[in-house]
């Protein structure tokens, strides 16, 4: 039970001058109960919303990480293929074959080489 303290100053007979008396709150007044329940429901709703929002963010970030890992794996595989292709394209045998076959180049003769000092 909740009580409220008031100071009452009565001048008659000096009995109640400056004395504290307690007035009981009307038990049929349910406004405090309604306010308490409403505040509790509001707090619980905010907590549930914050929890669900954080879980949603965790799931979204997890999907983002999975997507980034898949892209990384694809780029690593593409890098391997490109390195193999690069090694094939720069091989001396291939370059000599293109030079002699398609371009008509030949090794220089002994009279064609001039040494510069």
N, C-alpha and C positions, 0 to 999 in steps of 0.2 A: 504494500500500500504506500502511496506517495503522499507526503504532506508538504504544505507550503508554509513558510514562516512569514508573519506580517508584524509590523510594529503598529500598535494602535495607541493613540493618545486620547484618553478621555479625561475630562476635567471634573466629572462628578465624583465626589468622594475620594478621588485620588487613587482609586484601586488599580486602574489599568494604565496609568500614565507611564509611558516608556517601557512597558512590559511586552515581552514576546508572546504571541499566541499562535497556535497552529490551526490552520484551516484545512480540512480534508478536501482533497480533490473529488469531484463528482465521479463516481465509478461508472455511471452511465455515459459519461462523455468519452466516446471511442476515438476521438480525433488523434490522440497520441498513438493509439494502436494502429490506426490506418496509416499514419505517417511512418511509423516504424516498419510496418509491412511493406509499404511502397518503397521506402529507402532500401530495405533489404533486397527486395526484388530488383531494384535498379542496380545495386552493387553486384548482385549475382549475375545479372544480364551483362554488365560490363566485363566481368571476369570471364564469363563463357565466351563472349565475343572476342576478347583478347586471346584466349586460348585457341579458339577455332582459327582466328586470323594467323596466329603464329604457326599452327600446324599446316595451314594452307601454304604459307610462305616456305616452310620446310619442304613440303612436297614439290612446289614449283622450283625451288632451287635444286632439289634432287633431280628433277627432270632436266634442268639446264645443265647440270654436271654430267648426266648421262649423255646428253646430246653433244656436249663439248668433248667428252671422251671418245665418242664414235667418230666425230670429225677429226680428232687427233689421230686415231688409228688409221683412218682413210688417208690422211696426209702423210703419215709415216710410210704406208704402203706405196703411195704415189711417189714419194721420195726415193724409195728403193728401186722402183721401176725406172725412174728417170736416171738414177746413177748407173744402172746396168746399161741403159740405152746410151748414156754419155760415154761409158767405157768402150762400148762397141763402136761408136762413131769416131772416137779418137785413136783407135787401134792402128798401129803402123801398117799392118797388112792391108787393111781397107783403104787407107790413104794412098799407099803405093799402087794398089789396083785401080783406083779412080784416076790417079795421075797418069799411069801408063795407058790405060784403056780408053777412058773418055776424053782426056785432055791431050793425049799423044805425046807425053813427055818421056824422055829417055835419060838414062844416066849419062853424064858428060864424059866425053872422051878425054884421053890424057892431054891432048893439045888444046882443049877448051878450058882447062883449069889454069888460072893465072894467080900466082901468089903475090900478094901486095905486102911490101915491107914498110 
